[in-house]
Amino acid sequence: MVKGLGRGGARQAQIQLGWDRTTVRKGLHELNSGIVCVDAVSQRGRKPLEARLANLEADLRAMGEAASQTDPTFRTTQTLPALDRRGARRRLVEEKG
């Protein structure tokens, strides 16, 4: 349909039909080249912290085990964490940079 409008057809489709001009250009490119353009949407944005800092979980686990304490009432065998998230972050920055 856009090809039938001739030169400036993408712009006319945007005005008259409300289509996005960049999407129309992408479609025309796919049509002319025969290659499907795949968006890399999953590759955009910020990577998870675990991907950037591979040893983070192990470091946090080791720090948590070292800083845990026994229940002061001795009613359970569970250990309670003595670190909150701010303290853990501060210690990680001090130790690991």
DSSP file (Angstrom, degrees, kcal/mol; ACC not computed):
  #  RESIDUE AA STRUCTURE BP1 BP2  ACC     N-H-->O    O-->H-N    N-H-->O    O-->H-N    TCO  KAPPA ALPHA  PHI   PSI    X-CA   Y-CA   Z-CA
    1    1 A M     >        0   0    0      0, 0.0     4,-0.8     0, 0.0    12,-0.0   0.000 360.0 360.0 360.0 -42.9    0.0    0.0    0.0
    2    2 A V  T >4  +     0   0    0      1,-0.2     3,-0.7     2,-0.2     4,-0.4   0.882 360.0  54.1 -68.6 -37.4    2.8    2.4    0.9
    3    3 A K  G >4 S+     0   0    0      1,-0.2     3,-1.3     2,-0.2    -1,-0.2   0.871 103.2  58.0 -62.6 -35.4    4.7    1.5   -2.3
    4    4 A G  G 34 S+     0   0    0      1,-0.3    -1,-0.2     2,-0.1    -2,-0.2   0.748  97.2  61.5 -66.8 -23.6    1.5    2.4   -4.2
    5    5 A L  G << S-     0   0    0     -4,-0.8    -1,-0.3    -3,-0.7    -2,-0.2   0.628  99.8-150.4 -77.5 -12.7    1.6    5.9   -2.7
    6    6 A G    X   +     0   0    0     -3,-1.3     3,-1.7    -4,-0.4    -1,-0.2  -0.387  53.2   7.3  80.4-157.2    5.0    6.5   -4.4
    7    7 A R  T 3  S+     0   0    0      1,-0.3    -4,-0.0     2,-0.1    -3,-0.0  -0.375 135.5  21.5 -63.5 134.6    7.7    8.8   -3.0
    8    8 A G  T 3> S+     0   0    0     -2,-0.1     4,-2.2     3,-0.0    -1,-0.3   0.632  82.5 135.4  82.0  14.5    6.8   10.0    0.4
    9    9 A G  H <>  +     0   0    0     -3,-1.7     4,-2.6     1,-0.2     5,-0.2   0.848  67.0  55.1 -66.0 -34.2    4.4    7.1    0.9
   10   10 A A  H  > S+     0   0    0      2,-0.2     4,-1.8     1,-0.2    -1,-0.2   0.907 109.4  47.5 -64.9 -40.1    5.6    6.5    4.4
   11   11 A R  H  > S+     0   0    0      2,-0.2     4,-2.3     1,-0.2    -2,-0.2   0.906 112.4  49.1 -66.5 -41.9    4.8   10.1    5.4
   12   12 A Q  H  X S+     0   0    0     -4,-2.2     4,-3.2     1,-0.2     5,-0.4   0.890 109.8  51.8 -65.3 -38.8    1.4    9.9    3.8
   13   13 A A  H  X>S+     0   0    0     -4,-2.6     4,-1.7     1,-0.2     6,-1.4   0.864 109.5  51.2 -64.9 -34.6    0.6    6.7    5.6
   14   14 A Q  H  X5S+     0   0    0     -4,-1.8     4,-0.9     4,-0.2    -2,-0.2   0.938 116.4  39.1 -66.0 -45.7    1.6    8.3    8.8
   15   15 A I  H  <5S+     0   0    0     -4,-2.3    -2,-0.2     2,-0.1    -3,-0.2   0.950 126.8  31.9 -69.9 -50.2   -0.6   11.3    8.2
   16   16 A Q  H  <5S+     0   0    0     -4,-3.2    -3,-0.2    -5,-0.2    -2,-0.2   0.857 132.9  26.1 -82.3 -35.9   -3.7    9.6    6.7
   17   17 A L  H  <5S-     0   0    0     -4,-1.7    -3,-0.2    -5,-0.4    -2,-0.1   0.558  97.2-121.8-107.3 -10.8   -3.6    6.2    8.5
   18   18 A G     << +     0   0    0     -4,-0.9    -4,-0.2    -5,-0.6     2,-0.2   0.717  57.6 152.5  77.5  20.3   -1.8    7.0   11.7
   19   19 A W        -     0   0    0     -6,-1.4     2,-0.4    -9,-0.1    -1,-0.2  -0.504  53.2-104.7 -82.1 152.9    1.0    4.5   11.1
   20   20 A D     >  -     0   0    0     -2,-0.2     4,-2.0     1,-0.1     5,-0.2  -0.659  23.4-145.2 -77.9 127.6    4.4    5.0   12.6
   21   21 A R  H  > S+     0   0    0     -2,-0.4     4,-2.4     1,-0.2     5,-0.2   0.858  97.1  53.0 -65.2 -36.8    6.8    6.1    9.8
   22   22 A T  H  > S+     0   0    0      2,-0.2     4,-2.1     1,-0.2    -1,-0.2   0.878 109.5  49.2 -67.8 -35.7    9.8    4.2   11.2
   23   23 A T  H  > S+     0   0    0      2,-0.2     4,-2.3     1,-0.2    -2,-0.2   0.891 110.6  50.3 -68.3 -38.6    7.8    1.0   11.3
   24   24 A V  H  X S+     0   0    0     -4,-2.0     4,-2.4     2,-0.2    -2,-0.2   0.914 110.4  50.0 -64.5 -42.5    6.7    1.5    7.8
   25   25 A R  H  X S+     0   0    0     -4,-2.4     4,-2.3     2,-0.2    -2,-0.2   0.895 110.4  50.3 -62.5 -39.9   10.3    2.1    6.7
   26   26 A K  H  X S+     0   0    0     -4,-2.1     4,-2.4     2,-0.2    -1,-0.2   0.918 110.9  49.2 -64.1 -42.8   11.4   -1.1    8.5
   27   27 A G  H  X S+     0   0    0     -4,-2.3     4,-2.3     2,-0.2    -2,-0.2   0.890 110.8  49.7 -63.7 -40.4    8.6   -3.0    6.7
   28   28 A L  H  X S+     0   0    0     -4,-2.4     4,-2.6     2,-0.2     5,-0.2   0.895 110.0  51.1 -64.9 -40.2    9.6   -1.6    3.3
   29   29 A H  H  X S+     0   0    0     -4,-2.3     4,-2.6     2,-0.2     6,-0.3   0.920 111.1  47.9 -63.4 -43.3   13.2   -2.5    4.0
   30   30 A E  H  X S+     0   0    0     -4,-2.4     4,-2.2     1,-0.2    -2,-0.2   0.902 112.9  49.3 -62.0 -40.7   12.2   -6.1    4.9
   31   31 A L  H  < S+     0   0    0     -4,-2.3    -2,-0.2     1,-0.2    -1,-0.2   0.906 115.3  42.4 -66.4 -42.6   10.0   -6.3    1.7
   32   32 A N  H  < S+     0   0    0     -4,-2.6    -2,-0.2     1,-0.2    -1,-0.2   0.878 123.5  35.5 -73.0 -38.8   12.8   -5.0   -0.6
   33   33 A S  H  < S-     0   0    0     -4,-2.6    -2,-0.2    -5,-0.2    -3,-0.2   0.748  93.6-134.8 -90.0 -24.2   15.7   -7.0    0.9
   34   34 A G     <  +     0   0    0     -4,-2.2     2,-0.5    -5,-0.3    -3,-0.1   0.496  67.8 119.2  80.9   2.8   13.8  -10.2    1.8
   35   35 A I        -     0   0    0     -6,-0.3     2,-0.5    -5,-0.2    -1,-0.3  -0.880  64.3-130.3-104.9 131.5   15.5  -10.3    5.2
   36   36 A V        -     0   0    0     -2,-0.5     2,-0.6    -3,-0.1    -9,-0.1  -0.688  18.8-138.4 -81.2 125.1   13.4  -10.1    8.3
   37   37 A C        -     0   0    0     -2,-0.5     2,-0.5   -11,-0.2    -7,-0.1  -0.752  17.7-157.0 -86.2 121.2   14.7   -7.4   10.7
   38   38 A V        -     0   0    0     -2,-0.6     2,-0.2     2,-0.0    -2,-0.0  -0.861  10.7-133.1-103.1 128.3   14.6   -8.7   14.3
   39   39 A D        -     0   0    0     -2,-0.5     2,-0.5     1,-0.1     3,-0.3  -0.559   4.9-144.9 -76.3 142.7   14.5   -6.3   17.2
   40   40 A A    >   +     0   0    0     -2,-0.2     3,-1.2     1,-0.2     4,-0.4  -0.423  44.5 146.9-102.1  54.9   16.9   -7.0   20.0
   41   41 A V  G >   +     0   0    0     -2,-0.5     3,-1.4     1,-0.3    -1,-0.2   0.867  68.7  56.7 -61.1 -37.7   14.6   -5.7   22.7
   42   42 A S  G 3  S+     0   0    0     -3,-0.3    -1,-0.3     1,-0.3    -2,-0.1   0.709 101.9  58.0 -68.6 -17.8   15.9   -8.2   25.2
   43   43 A Q  G <  S+     0   0    0     -3,-1.2    -1,-0.3     4,-0.0    -2,-0.2   0.529  92.2  89.3 -87.9  -6.3   19.4   -6.9   24.7
   44   44 A R  S <  S+     0   0    0     -3,-1.4     2,-0.0    -4,-0.4    -3,-0.0  -0.405  70.0  30.2 -87.3 165.4   18.4   -3.3   25.7
   45   45 A G  S    S-     0   0    0     -2,-0.1     2,-0.3     2,-0.0    -3,-0.0  -0.197  99.4 -28.8  86.5-174.8   18.4   -1.9   29.2
   46   46 A R        -     0   0    0      1,-0.1     3,-0.1    -2,-0.0    -2,-0.1  -0.590  60.8-123.6 -83.0 134.8   20.4   -2.4   32.3
   47   47 A K        -     0   0    0     -2,-0.3    -1,-0.1     1,-0.1     5,-0.1  -0.433  37.4 -94.7 -72.5 150.1   21.9   -5.8   32.8
   48   48 A P    >>  -     0   0    0      0, 0.0     4,-1.4     0, 0.0     3,-0.8  -0.287  31.2-116.1 -63.7 153.5   21.1   -7.6   36.1
   49   49 A L  H 3> S+     0   0    0      1,-0.3     4,-2.7     2,-0.2     7,-0.2   0.839 114.6  59.7 -59.4 -35.2   23.5   -7.1   39.0
   50   50 A E  H 34 S+     0   0    0      1,-0.2    -1,-0.3     2,-0.2     6,-0.2   0.826 103.4  51.8 -65.2 -31.2   24.3  -10.9   39.0
   51   51 A A  H <4 S+     0   0    0     -3,-0.8     3,-0.3     1,-0.2    -1,-0.2   0.851 114.7  41.4 -73.9 -34.1   25.5  -10.6   35.4
   52   52 A R  H  < S+     0   0    0     -4,-1.4     2,-0.6     1,-0.3    -2,-0.2   0.844 123.3  37.4 -82.0 -34.4   27.8   -7.8   36.1
   53   53 A L    ><  -     0   0    0     -4,-2.7     3,-1.4    -5,-0.2     4,-0.3  -0.835  68.4-178.4-121.1  91.8   29.1   -9.1   39.4
   54   54 A A  T 3  S+     0   0    0     -2,-0.6     3,-0.3    -3,-0.3     4,-0.3   0.808  81.0  45.5 -64.1 -33.3   29.5  -12.9   39.1
   55   55 A N  T 3> S+     0   0    0      1,-0.2     4,-2.6     2,-0.1    -1,-0.3   0.308  81.5 103.6 -94.6   9.6   30.7  -13.5   42.6
   56   56 A L  H <> S+     0   0    0     -3,-1.4     4,-2.7     1,-0.2     5,-0.2   0.919  79.9  48.0 -60.1 -47.3   28.1  -11.3   44.4
   57   57 A E  H  > S+     0   0    0     -4,-0.3     4,-2.6    -3,-0.3    -1,-0.2   0.924 113.6  47.1 -62.3 -44.3   25.9  -14.1   45.6
   58   58 A A  H  > S+     0   0    0     -4,-0.3     4,-2.5     2,-0.2    -1,-0.2   0.906 113.1  49.3 -64.3 -41.2   28.8  -16.1   47.0
   59   59 A D  H  X S+     0   0    0     -4,-2.6     4,-2.4     2,-0.2    -2,-0.2   0.920 113.1  46.3 -63.6 -44.0   30.3  -13.0   48.7
   60   60 A L  H  X S+     0   0    0     -4,-2.7     4,-2.6    -5,-0.2    -2,-0.2   0.901 112.7  50.1 -65.1 -40.8   26.9  -12.1   50.3
   61   61 A R  H  X S+     0   0    0     -4,-2.6     4,-2.4    -5,-0.2    -2,-0.2   0.928 112.3  46.8 -64.0 -44.8   26.3  -15.7   51.4
   62   62 A A  H  X S+     0   0    0     -4,-2.5     4,-1.9     1,-0.2    -2,-0.2   0.903 114.0  48.0 -63.7 -41.3   29.8  -15.9   53.0
   63   63 A M  H  X S+     0   0    0     -4,-2.4     4,-1.7    -5,-0.2    -1,-0.2   0.890 111.7  50.5 -66.6 -38.6   29.3  -12.5   54.7
   64   64 A G  H  X S+     0   0    0     -4,-2.6     4,-0.7     2,-0.2    18,-0.3   0.888 110.1  49.2 -67.0 -39.5   25.9  -13.5   56.0
   65   65 A E  H  < S+     0   0    0     -4,-2.4     3,-0.5     1,-0.2    -1,-0.2   0.884 112.9  47.7 -67.4 -37.1   27.1  -16.8   57.4
   66   66 A A  H  < S+     0   0    0     -4,-1.9    -1,-0.2     1,-0.2    -2,-0.2   0.813 116.3  43.3 -72.6 -29.4   30.0  -15.0   59.2
   67   67 A A  H  < S+     0   0    0     -4,-1.7    15,-0.5    -5,-0.2    -1,-0.2   0.411  89.6 108.9 -98.4   2.0   27.7  -12.3   60.6
   68   68 A S     <  -     0   0    0     -4,-0.7     2,-0.3    -3,-0.5    -3,-0.0  -0.424  49.8-159.7 -80.1 156.4   24.8  -14.4   61.7
   69   69 A Q  E     -A   80   0A   0     11,-2.5    11,-3.4    -2,-0.1     2,-0.1  -0.940  22.0-101.1-134.0 155.7   24.1  -15.1   65.4
   70   70 A T  E     -A   79   0A   0     -2,-0.3     9,-0.2     9,-0.2     7,-0.1  -0.397  52.6 -85.2 -73.7 151.8   22.1  -17.7   67.3
   71   71 A D    >   -     0   0    0      7,-1.2     3,-1.7     5,-0.3    -1,-0.1  -0.401  37.5-138.8 -56.2 122.3   18.6  -16.8   68.6
   72   72 A P  T 3  S+     0   0    0      0, 0.0    -1,-0.2     0, 0.0    -2,-0.1   0.735 101.5  52.2 -62.5 -22.0   19.3  -15.1   71.9
   73   73 A T  T 3  S-     0   0    0      1,-0.0    -2,-0.1     3,-0.0    -3,-0.0   0.584  99.1-138.0 -88.3  -8.8   16.4  -17.0   73.6
   74   74 A F    <   +     0   0    0     -3,-1.7     3,-0.0     4,-0.1    -4,-0.0   0.722  67.0 124.7  58.2  24.6   17.7  -20.4   72.4
   75   75 A R  S    S+     0   0    0      3,-0.0     2,-0.3     2,-0.0    -1,-0.1   0.752  72.1  31.4 -81.9 -25.7   14.2  -21.4   71.6
   76   76 A T  S    S-     0   0    0      2,-0.2    -5,-0.3    -5,-0.1    -2,-0.1  -0.844  70.5-132.8-127.5 165.0   15.1  -22.3   68.0
   77   77 A T  S    S+     0   0    0     -2,-0.3     2,-0.1    -7,-0.1    -1,-0.0   0.366  72.1 113.9 -96.1   4.1   18.1  -23.6   66.2
   78   78 A Q        -     0   0    0     -8,-0.1    -7,-1.2     1,-0.0     2,-0.4  -0.390  62.4-132.9 -74.3 151.9   17.8  -20.9   63.5
   79   79 A T  E     -A   70   0A   0     -9,-0.2    -9,-0.2    -2,-0.1    -2,-0.1  -0.841  14.7-139.9-103.5 146.4   20.4  -18.2   63.1
   80   80 A L  E     -A   69   0A   0    -11,-3.4   -11,-2.5    -2,-0.4     2,-0.2  -0.849  21.7-112.5-106.2 138.7   19.4  -14.6   62.7
   81   81 A P        -     0   0    0      0, 0.0   -13,-0.2     0, 0.0   -16,-0.1  -0.501  20.0-166.3 -71.3 134.9   21.1  -12.2   60.4
   82   82 A A        +     0   0    0    -15,-0.5     2,-0.4   -18,-0.3   -14,-0.1   0.349  68.0  77.1 -98.5   4.4   23.1   -9.5   62.1
   83   83 A L        -     0   0    0    -19,-0.1     2,-0.2     4,-0.0   -16,-0.0  -0.930  61.9-159.3-117.2 137.0   23.4   -7.5   58.9
   84   84 A D     >  -     0   0    0     -2,-0.4     4,-2.4     1,-0.0     5,-0.2  -0.511  42.5 -93.8 -99.3-179.8   20.9   -5.4   57.1
   85   85 A R  H  > S+     0   0    0      1,-0.2     4,-2.2     2,-0.2     5,-0.2   0.861 124.9  51.0 -67.1 -34.7   21.1   -4.4   53.4
   86   86 A R  H  > S+     0   0    0      2,-0.2     4,-2.5     1,-0.2    -1,-0.2   0.921 112.0  47.0 -67.2 -42.3   22.9   -1.1   54.1
   87   87 A G  H  > S+     0   0    0      2,-0.2     4,-2.4     1,-0.2    -2,-0.2   0.891 112.1  50.5 -65.3 -39.2   25.5   -2.8   56.3
   88   88 A A  H  X S+     0   0    0     -4,-2.4     4,-2.3     2,-0.2    -1,-0.2   0.911 111.6  47.9 -64.9 -42.2   26.0   -5.6   53.8
   89   89 A R  H  X S+     0   0    0     -4,-2.2     4,-2.4     2,-0.2    -2,-0.2   0.924 111.5  50.3 -64.1 -44.0   26.5   -3.0   51.0
   90   90 A R  H  X S+     0   0    0     -4,-2.5     4,-2.2     1,-0.2    -2,-0.2   0.919 112.3  46.7 -61.1 -44.6   28.9   -1.0   53.1
   91   91 A R  H  X S+     0   0    0     -4,-2.4     4,-2.8     2,-0.2     5,-0.3   0.887 110.9  52.1 -66.0 -39.0   31.0   -4.1   53.9
   92   92 A L  H  X>S+     0   0    0     -4,-2.3     4,-3.0     2,-0.2     5,-0.8   0.918 110.5  48.0 -62.3 -42.9   31.0   -5.2   50.3
   93   93 A V  H  X5S+     0   0    0     -4,-2.4     4,-1.0     4,-0.2    -2,-0.2   0.907 114.6  46.5 -65.0 -41.1   32.3   -1.8   49.2
   94   94 A E  H  <5S+     0   0    0     -4,-2.2    -2,-0.2    -5,-0.2    -1,-0.2   0.924 122.9  33.3 -66.5 -44.0   35.0   -1.8   51.9
   95   95 A E  H  <5S+     0   0    0     -4,-2.8    -2,-0.2    -5,-0.2    -3,-0.2   0.912 134.4  21.7 -81.0 -44.2   36.2   -5.4   51.2
   96   96 A K  H  <5       0   0    0     -4,-3.0    -3,-0.2    -5,-0.3    -2,-0.1   0.621 360.0 360.0-104.2 -16.5   35.7   -5.8   47.5
   97   97 A G     <<       0   0    0     -4,-1.0    -4,-0.2    -5,-0.8    -3,-0.1   0.483 360.0 360.0  82.8 360.0   35.7   -2.2   46.2
